[in-house]
Amino acid sequence: MNATLSGTGRTGLGIAVVAMVLAGCTDIERALNRGGDTPCSEYIKQDQDTKRTTITKFVKQQSKDDREPAGTAVDATMVSVDLLCGAQANADTPIKNADVAGIFIRK
């Protein structure tokens, strides 16, 4: 018996691999997300879902707890980081260091 795949078999295998990769994109994105180390310049360009992933990871880093934080904690932190990062004098400031002083003084 020949162990090679036919053209149809290779196509099917390729489609299956692409489907598995696409299904895992969210997990990969979460793993690669830097959370609190994300610079403000990068954070403000993210879409809402990616921002939520970033802030969720940041809150987990701050609390040193791997459990999902409360939605209200994530929402409140998102609002704060949105405001602070939008006004930081140094766009390279990591979101964990974004603060009111950074609005006026380059860090």
N, CA, C and O of each residue as an XYZ file, in Angstrom:
428
protein
N       0.852     -1.182      0.000
C       0.000      0.000      0.000
C       0.890      1.235      0.000
O       1.903      1.272      0.698
N       0.520      2.234     -0.770
C       1.289      3.471     -0.892
C       0.920      4.403      0.253
O      -0.261      4.666      0.484
N       1.929      4.909      0.979
C       1.684      5.734      2.163
C       1.559      7.210      1.836
O       1.334      8.005      2.748
N       1.692      7.616      0.585
C       1.581      9.027      0.243
C       0.129      9.419      0.093
O      -0.726      8.582     -0.199
N      -0.141     10.680      0.291
C      -1.503     11.196      0.162
C      -1.777     11.597     -1.275
O      -0.889     12.087     -1.972
N      -2.993     11.390     -1.709
C      -3.396     11.846     -3.038
C      -3.567     13.357     -2.997
O      -3.526     13.944     -1.916
N      -3.755     13.990     -4.124
C      -3.970     15.441     -4.180
C      -5.157     15.850     -3.334
O      -5.100     16.866     -2.641
N      -6.233     15.078     -3.376
C      -7.428     15.372     -2.588
C      -7.133     15.230     -1.098
O      -7.585     16.042     -0.290
N      -6.381     14.205     -0.742
C      -6.023     13.988      0.663
C      -5.163     15.113      1.206
O      -5.352     15.557      2.338
N      -4.212     15.576      0.392
C      -3.351     16.683      0.825
C      -4.160     17.963      0.985
O      -3.941     18.726      1.926
N      -5.092     18.200      0.069
C      -5.940     19.385      0.161
C      -6.772     19.340      1.442
O      -6.872     20.336      2.159
N      -7.363     18.190      1.723
C      -8.166     18.025      2.941
C      -7.338     18.229      4.194
O      -7.780     18.864      5.151
N      -6.119     17.677      4.177
C      -5.228     17.843      5.315
C      -4.854     19.309      5.497
O      -4.807     19.804      6.623
N      -4.591     19.998      4.400
C      -4.259     21.427      4.455
C      -5.398     22.244      5.029
O      -5.182     23.139      5.847
N      -6.609     21.936      4.600
C      -7.793     22.653      5.110
C      -7.950     22.395      6.605
O      -8.272     23.313      7.360
N      -7.730     21.173      7.033
C      -7.856     20.836      8.454
C      -6.827     21.597      9.287
O      -7.146     22.100     10.365
N      -5.591     21.683      8.788
C      -4.537     22.393      9.514
C      -4.875     23.873      9.622
O      -4.725     24.470     10.689
N      -5.333     24.473      8.513
C      -5.705     25.895      8.527
C      -6.841     26.127      9.519
O      -6.819     27.112     10.257
N      -7.821     25.249      9.549
C      -8.953     25.385     10.473
C      -8.488     25.313     11.922
O      -8.969     26.069     12.766
N      -7.550     24.405     12.218
C      -7.041     24.298     13.590
C      -6.256     25.548     13.979
O      -6.361     26.022     15.110
N      -5.478     26.076     13.055
C      -4.699     27.287     13.344
C      -5.631     28.455     13.591
O      -5.434     29.212     14.542
N      -6.650     28.617     12.743
C      -7.591     29.725     12.912
C      -8.366     29.599     14.214
O      -8.632     30.604     14.874
N      -8.723     28.403     14.586
C      -9.469     28.195     15.822
C      -8.618     28.544     17.039
O      -9.148     28.955     18.070
N      -7.305     28.383     16.923
C      -6.423     28.655     18.042
C      -5.875     30.068     18.074
O      -5.080     30.387     18.958
N      -6.267     30.924     17.148
C      -5.723     32.282     17.095
C      -5.959     33.046     18.387
O      -5.077     33.772     18.845
N      -7.116     32.895     18.968
C      -7.423     33.603     20.202
C      -6.489     33.146     21.310
O      -5.987     33.968     22.076
N      -6.250     31.837     21.403
C      -5.341     31.317     22.423
C      -3.918     31.809     22.184
O      -3.214     32.163     23.130
N      -3.497     31.832     20.931
C      -2.158     32.308     20.587
C      -2.046     33.787     20.920
O      -1.049     34.230     21.491
N      -3.079     34.554     20.558
C      -3.075     35.994     20.845
C      -2.949     36.238     22.343
O      -2.200     37.115     22.773
N      -3.679     35.464     23.134
C      -3.620     35.623     24.588
C      -2.241     35.286     25.124
O      -1.735     35.960     26.021
N      -1.630     34.239     24.573
C      -0.309     33.821     25.041
C       0.754     34.864     24.700
O       1.665     35.108     25.491
N       0.639     35.473     23.528
C       1.632     36.452     23.093
C       1.386     37.852     23.647
O       2.279     38.699     23.632
N       0.184     38.086     24.130
C      -0.170     39.400     24.661
C       0.699     39.715     25.869
O       0.890     38.863     26.736
N       1.226     40.934     25.930
C       2.161     41.315     26.990
C       1.478     41.914     28.211
O       2.151     42.230     29.192
N       0.176     42.076     28.178
C      -0.529     42.602     29.348
C       0.001     43.961     29.754
O       0.023     44.884     28.940
N       0.427     44.100     30.993
C       0.901     45.371     31.537
C       2.144     45.922     30.879
O       2.436     47.110     31.014
N       2.887     45.085     30.166
C       4.098     45.540     29.469
C       3.802     46.103     28.078
O       4.714     46.555     27.386
N       2.546     46.077     27.672
C       2.149     46.629     26.378
C       2.330     48.143     26.410
O       1.792     48.802     27.299
N       3.082     48.715     25.452
C       3.242     50.177     25.447
C       1.922     50.865     25.081
O       1.112     50.315     24.334
N       1.720     52.057     25.609
C       0.501     52.818     25.316
C       0.293     52.985     23.809
O      -0.836     52.897     23.325
N       1.378     53.226     23.066
C       1.256     53.434     21.618
C       0.640     52.224     20.938
O      -0.118     52.371     19.979
N       0.955     51.034     21.419
C       0.392     49.808     20.856
C      -1.030     49.592     21.359
O      -1.913     49.196     20.598
N      -1.244     49.852     22.639
C      -2.553     49.641     23.255
C      -3.640     50.474     22.579
O      -4.716     49.958     22.277
N      -3.370     51.748     22.339
C      -4.418     52.612     21.788
C      -4.796     52.233     20.353
O      -5.850     52.645     19.868
N      -3.961     51.463     19.676
C      -4.256     51.013     18.306
C      -5.040     49.701     18.284
O      -5.535     49.298     17.231
N      -5.159     49.034     19.424
C      -5.837     47.740     19.473
C      -7.352     47.909     19.340
O      -7.913     48.934     19.726
N      -8.006     46.869     18.778
C      -9.468     46.880     18.742
C      -9.985     46.548     20.151
O      -9.215     46.137     21.019
N     -11.276     46.729     20.366
C     -11.856     46.565     21.708
C     -11.613     45.168     22.283
O     -11.319     45.040     23.471
N     -11.730     44.127     21.467
C     -11.527     42.769     21.969
C     -10.084     42.548     22.406
O      -9.836     41.919     23.435
N      -9.136     43.060     21.633
C      -7.722     42.904     21.982
C      -7.396     43.726     23.217
O      -6.627     43.285     24.070
N      -7.978     44.926     23.321
C      -7.779     45.741     24.530
C      -8.273     44.977     25.748
O      -7.609     44.958     26.785
N      -9.437     44.349     25.628
C     -10.007     43.596     26.753
C      -9.073     42.447     27.144
O      -8.873     42.184     28.329
N      -8.503     41.765     26.149
C      -7.551     40.691     26.420
C      -6.319     41.247     27.129
O      -5.833     40.655     28.092
N      -5.815     42.385     26.651
C      -4.638     43.025     27.248
C      -4.913     43.419     28.691
O      -4.103     43.143     29.576
N      -6.041     44.060     28.931
C      -6.376     44.528     30.281
C      -6.637     43.349     31.209
O      -6.234     43.384     32.371
N      -7.300     42.311     30.722
C      -7.546     41.128     31.542
C      -6.222     40.520     31.999
O      -6.063     40.163     33.166
N      -5.274     40.406     31.066
C      -3.964     39.858     31.421
C      -3.249     40.790     32.407
O      -2.611     40.327     33.352
N      -3.358     42.085     32.187
C      -2.748     43.077     33.082
C      -3.310     42.947     34.500
O      -2.552     42.950     35.469
N      -4.634     42.833     34.623
C      -5.267     42.707     35.943
C      -4.787     41.417     36.619
O      -4.514     41.414     37.820
N      -4.683     40.334     35.863
C      -4.173     39.073     36.422
C      -2.725     39.238     36.903
O      -2.349     38.725     37.957
N      -1.919     39.963     36.113
C      -0.524     40.197     36.509
C      -0.462     41.005     37.801
O       0.337     40.705     38.687
N      -1.296     42.015     37.904
C      -1.301     42.880     39.093
C      -1.742     42.112     40.337
O      -1.182     42.285     41.419
N      -2.750     41.265     40.166
C      -3.295     40.535     41.314
C      -2.540     39.238     41.589
O      -2.735     38.606     42.627
N      -1.671     38.843     40.643
C      -0.928     37.578     40.756
C      -1.890     36.404     40.943
O      -1.636     35.485     41.722
N      -3.001     36.462     40.205
C      -4.047     35.443     40.285
C      -4.434     35.051     38.859
O      -4.760     35.916     38.047
N      -4.401     33.762     38.553
C      -4.714     33.296     37.199
C      -6.210     33.183     36.920
O      -6.616     32.932     35.786
N      -7.025     33.368     37.953
C      -8.478     33.298     37.727
C      -8.933     34.520     36.938
O      -8.321     35.585     37.009
N     -10.021     34.349     36.183
C     -10.570     35.462     35.417
C     -11.041     36.549     36.378
O     -11.803     36.272     37.305
N     -10.590     37.788     36.160
C     -11.035     38.877     37.039
C     -12.495     39.238     36.755
O     -13.036     38.918     35.697
N     -13.104     39.897     37.706
C     -14.487     40.351     37.534
C     -14.568     41.305     36.351
O     -13.655     42.094     36.111
N     -15.662     41.224     35.624
C     -15.857     42.097     34.465
C     -15.796     43.570     34.827
O     -15.308     44.387     34.047
N     -16.293     43.909     36.013
C     -16.265     45.314     36.435
C     -14.833     45.797     36.657
O     -14.522     46.954     36.375
N     -13.962     44.925     37.157
C     -12.558     45.296     37.356
C     -11.877     45.533     36.009
O     -11.091     46.468     35.859
N     -12.182     44.688     35.044
C     -11.608     44.844     33.703
C     -12.146     46.119     33.061
O     -11.383     46.889     32.476
N     -13.453     46.347     33.167
C     -14.064     47.552     32.578
C     -13.465     48.827     33.168
O     -13.109     49.747     32.431
N     -13.355     48.883     34.492
C     -12.827     50.084     35.156
C     -11.363     50.316     34.774
O     -10.949     51.453     34.548
N     -10.592     49.248     34.704
C      -9.180     49.375     34.329
C      -9.053     49.819     32.879
O      -8.181     50.624     32.550
N      -9.917     49.300     32.009
C      -9.893     49.709     30.594
C     -10.139     51.202     30.456
O      -9.438     51.883     29.707
N     -11.124     51.711     31.168
C     -11.445     53.144     31.101
C     -10.244     53.962     31.559
O      -9.870     54.941     30.913
N      -9.646     53.563     32.667
C      -8.484     54.291     33.192
C      -7.321     54.269     32.217
O      -6.721     55.307     31.936
N      -6.998     53.086     31.697
C      -5.858     52.958     30.782
C      -6.140     53.699     29.477
O      -5.239     54.326     28.921
N      -7.378     53.636     28.978
C      -7.731     54.396     27.766
C      -7.448     55.883     27.963
O      -6.835     56.523     27.108
N      -7.897     56.430     29.095
C      -7.701     57.861     29.374
C      -6.223     58.200     29.561
O      -5.718     59.158     28.976
N      -5.548     57.414     30.371
C      -4.151     57.703     30.677
C      -3.244     57.508     29.458
O      -2.369     58.335     29.198
N      -3.450     56.420     28.714
C      -2.598     56.174     27.538
C      -2.870     57.186     26.431
O      -1.969     57.546     25.674
N      -4.101     57.637     26.343
C      -4.426     58.629     25.329
C      -3.739     59.959     25.550
O      -3.621     60.764     24.627
N      -3.284     60.195     26.776
C      -2.692     61.488     27.114
C      -1.218     61.407     27.529
O      -0.622     62.433     27.857
N      -0.620     60.213     27.520
C       0.773     60.075     27.975
C       1.722     60.879     27.101
O       1.624     60.849     25.874
N       2.640     61.597     27.736
C       3.649     62.374     27.017
C       4.623     61.452     26.286
O       5.175     61.828     25.252
N       4.839     60.239     26.821
C       5.720     59.259     26.204
C       4.874     58.064     25.786
O       4.426     57.291     26.633
N       4.655     57.909     24.496
C       3.798     56.843     23.974
C       4.373     55.452     24.229
O       3.649     54.460     24.136
N       5.666     55.367     24.549
C       6.291     54.069     24.813
C       6.102     53.607     26.259
O       6.573     52.532     26.629
N       5.420     54.404     27.076
C       5.158     54.030     28.460
C       4.311     52.759     28.487
O       3.255     52.716     27.856
N       4.756     51.713     29.214
C       3.919     50.510     29.342
C       2.629     50.858     30.078
O       2.622     51.739     30.938
N       1.541     50.172     29.743
C       0.262     50.513     30.374
C       0.320     50.370     31.885
O      -0.401     51.072     32.594
N       1.166     49.472     32.397
C       1.266     49.316     33.857
C       1.862     50.563     34.519
O       1.696     50.761     35.723
N       2.550     51.400     33.746
C       3.158     52.621     34.289
C       2.409     53.897     33.898
O       2.819     54.996     34.272
N       1.328     53.756     33.156
C       0.563     54.935     32.743
C      -0.079     55.543     33.989
O      -0.755     54.854     34.753
N       0.140     56.812     34.175
C      -0.434     57.496     35.327
C      -0.634     58.969     35.032
O      -0.250     59.449     33.965
N      -1.222     59.675     35.951
C      -1.537     61.079     35.765
C      -0.261     61.900     35.567
O      -0.247     62.806     34.734
N       0.797     61.611     36.301
C       2.046     62.369     36.157
C       2.588     62.233     34.735
O       3.172     63.178     34.205
N       2.402     61.070     34.115
C       2.899     60.835     32.770
C       2.218     61.682     31.711
O       2.711     61.790     30.588
N       1.101     62.277     32.058
C       0.411     63.165     31.128
C       1.227     64.447     30.943
O       1.232     65.048     29.869
N       1.907     64.846     32.003
C       2.642     66.101     31.989
C       4.163     65.942     31.852
O       4.840     66.833     31.339
N       4.681     64.824     32.303
C       6.132     64.614     32.350
C       6.480     63.392     31.514
O       5.898     62.323     31.697
N       7.445     63.553     30.580
C       7.906     62.388     29.796
C       8.601     61.407     30.714
O       9.456     61.791     31.511
N       8.243     60.164     30.605
C       8.870     59.117     31.422
C       9.840     58.343     30.582
O      10.478     57.413     31.075
